[in-house]
């Protein structure tokens, strides 16, 4: 079959633009192997990433579940990045990306049934002791999703928001993020081991990330749109859906699962990292709201109260 001349011309133009010789690349195809599913997906490498610390079989469920979460977090960040770097945003593109992200969080929310009903409580409360002081709190990708979704002020501990504004240094703001409450005594300033090692590993990276998203987060990008775009009903619906899905629906699914395993016989156990997980996780305490101006005063007042 004769090569399509138009296709050949397009290929030559592409490689000429790269300063490459098309013929050399075509010769290389003579020796390349056809792609197959297991090499493309890297199946063997993926399935070799689960290492148990105990002999309890349900620990494998726990490991794989969290690895799937991290892959979904990566997908979410991939979509947000496309919004952040798009200089010609319109309502359709923005709404499409938001609904993709919301569907990923819908998956994360429904998947908690795997955690809640997919492990024996007795097994979990044995192998969890070997996980101390590690905690899902230390998911760096989830923290990045928060930074990329809204202005930093909306992630500040509710007790300190009035003392922080856009002139506050990132360093100071970072030390007052809502999740610091899970590992910091604000009376003494002492941080738990959980929080200390997390910051040692990620703090500099977080600050660099937050600086970029300070003006490129979803909420700021929305507010930069022309008024007629900001008033698009489908876009507003998508924004509200995302906000509620992440900060109420998903959080409460996580909270209820934790409660299933850690609230036994009316006694609430401490999380593996030592955090006061009830007040850290429940939305009515920290009032995490990505897009506050899209909610009514009553909705803001009732945030997390009736779930």
N, C-alpha and C positions, 0 to 999 in steps of 0.2 A: 504494500500500500504506500503510495507516494505521500510524503510529509505535507501537511497543510502549510501552504506558503505564508498565509497570514500569521499562523501560529509561530512559524519559524522566524518571521520578521519581528514579531513581538518579543520572542525570546532573545534574539540578537540585540534588540534595543535595550532590553532589561540588563543584559550582561555588559553591553557597551557602557551603560550608565554607571555600572559598578567598576568599570575598568578591567573587566574580565573577558577572557577569550571563550566564546560560546562553544567552540569545537573541543576545547580541552574538557569542559564540563560534560559534553555529550560523550566523549570517549570514556570518561569516568563511569558513565552509566553502564558501559559494557561489563564492568567488574563489580557493580553493586548488587546486593541481594534484594529480592522483593521484601517489602515490609510484611510482618505478620502481627496478629493481635497481641500475642504475649510479649513481643519485644517493644511494640509501640506503647502499651500500657505499663510495661515494666512489671509484669505480674509477679515474677519470682522475687524481685527485690521488695515489692509491696507486701507480699505474704511472709516475708522473712523479718518483718519489723515488730513482731509481737513476742515479747520476752516476759514471761511470768516471774514473779518474785516468790510465789508460793506454789503448792501442788493442788490448790483448790480450783476446780474447773471453771467456776463462774468468774474468776479473775480475768480469764481470757475474754469474756463478754465485755467486761469493764474496760479493758485495754482497747479492744477493737472499736467499741462504741466511741471512746474519746478520740481515737485517731480519725474516725469518720467525721466527727465534729470539726476537727482541725482542718480537714479537707474542705468541708463546707464553708468554714470561716475564710479559707483562701479564695474560694469562689466568690464570696461576698465582697472581699477586698478588691478582687479583680474587676467586679462590676462598678464599685464606687470609684475606683481609679479612673475609669473611662468617663465618668461624669466630671470628676475633678479636673481632668485635663482637656475637656471639651470646651473650646472657646466660642462655639456657636450653638449653645444649648437651645432646644425648643421643648415644648410641653410633651410632645410624643416621645422623644428620646428619653427625657427625664423620667416620665411615667413608666416607660418600658423597663428601664433599669431598676427603678424602685420596686416594681412588681416582681421582677426576677429575684431581687434580694429578699423580698417578703416571702416568696415561695421557698427559698432556701431556709428561712427562719421557720416557716410552717413545717418543713421537714424536721428541723431541729426540735420544734415543739412536740410534734406527734411522736418523735422517736424516743421521748422520755418514757413512753410505755415500755420500751425495751429495757430501760434501766429499772423502772418501777416494778414491773412484773417478770422481768427476764433474769433475775438473780435471786438466789435464796438469801433471805435476811441474815441467817446464821452464818453462811459462807462470807457474805460481805463484811460482817462485823468481825470476822477473823482476819481476812486478808487486808482490810483497810489499815490495820495496825502496822503492817509492813510498809505502807505508803507514807507514813508520817516522816517529815513534815510537808511532803508534796501536797498540792491542792490544785483543783481546777481553777481556783483564783489566779493561778500563775499562767493562764493562757494569754500569751502576748498578743496573739492575733485578735482575740476578742477585745482587748484594750484598744488595739488599733482601729477596730470597727467603730468603737465609741468616739475616738478622736476624729475619725473621718466623717462621722455622721452629723456632728453638731459643734457649736462654739464651746470653747473650753469652760466658760462660766456655767454651762448647763451640766457639767460633770463634777463641779466642785461640791464638796460636802455641804448639804443644805444649811448647816449651822454657820458656815463661813462665807457664803456667797456675797453678802452685803459688804464684806471687807475687801473684795477682789474685783478688779476691772481690767480693761484692755492694757492699762499701763503697768499692771503687775507682771513681774518677771515670770518666765516659764518655770523656773526653779521653785519659786514660792508657790505658784499655783499648783504645781505638781504635788507638792507636799500637803495640799489640801483637797486633793481629788477624793470623791466619795468613797472609793474602795480602800483608801488609807485607813478608814474606820475599821476594816477587817483585821488590821494588824498593827494598830498604833494606839498608844495611850495618850490622848491629847492633854491630859493633866501633867504627865511627866515628859512627854515627847519621845518616850522609848518605843522603839519598833520591835516587832516580833522577828524571830529568825525567818519565818515565812516571807515577810515583807522585805527584810534586809537583803536576802539572797536574790529575791526577785528584782529589786532595784539594782543590785550589783550587776546583774546580767543584762537588764533591759533599759535602765533609766536614760542613759545617753541616747540610745536608739529611739526611745519614746519621745524625748524632747525634740530631736531632729524631725521626727515624723509629725509631731504636733505643730511645729513651726510651719511646715508646708501646708498642713490642713487647717491652720489658723484662718486662712483666707480661701481655702478650697474645699471645705467640708460641705456636706449636702445642704445644710441649712443656709450657709452663707451663699452658696451657688444659687439656691432658690431665691434668696432676697435680692440678688443681683439681676434677676430676670426682669424684662419689661413688665409693667403692671398687668397688661392684658394676659400675659403668660402666667403670672402669679395667680391670676383669678380663674384660671382654667379649672373647671370642677373635677375633671378626671385626675389632674395632677395633684390637687389638694387632697382628693380621696386617697390617692396612692401614698402621699406624704403621711397622712394621719394613720393609714393602715400600717405602714412601716413602723411608725413611732409606737403605736399600741402593741403591735406584734412583738417587737423587740423588748420593750420596757414593761409590758404587762403580761401578755400571753406566754411568751417564752420564759420569762423570769419566774412566773408563777408555776409553770410546769416543772422547772428546775427546783423551785422551793418545795413543791409538794412531793417530789421524788426524794429530796433530802429529808423531808419530814417523815416519809415512809420508813427510811432506814435509821434515822438518828433520833426519832422521838418514840422511844420504846417504853411502854408502861407509864406514860406521862412524864418521863424524865428525858430531857433533851440533851443528847450527847454533843460533845465538842467536835467541830470539823477536824479533818486530819491535820490541817495547817494551824489549828488552834484559834481560828477566827470565830467571832460571835456571829455565826452565819444567819441567824434569824433576822437581826436588825440590818445586817449587810445586804441580804438578798431581797427582803420584802419591799416592793415598790413604794409602799406608803411611808416608809421611813426616809429613804434617800431621795425620792421624788425625781427620778431620772426621766426627763422629758426632752427629747431632741428638738422638737419644733413647737415651743410653748405658745407662740402667737397664733397657731392654727387651732387652738382649743379655747373653749369658752371659760369664763371665770369659774363657773360651777364645775365644769369638767376638770379643771386644774385643782380645784379645792378637793374634789372627790378622788383624785388620782390614787389608785391602788387600794381604796377603802372597801370596795364592794366586790372583791374577787376571792 
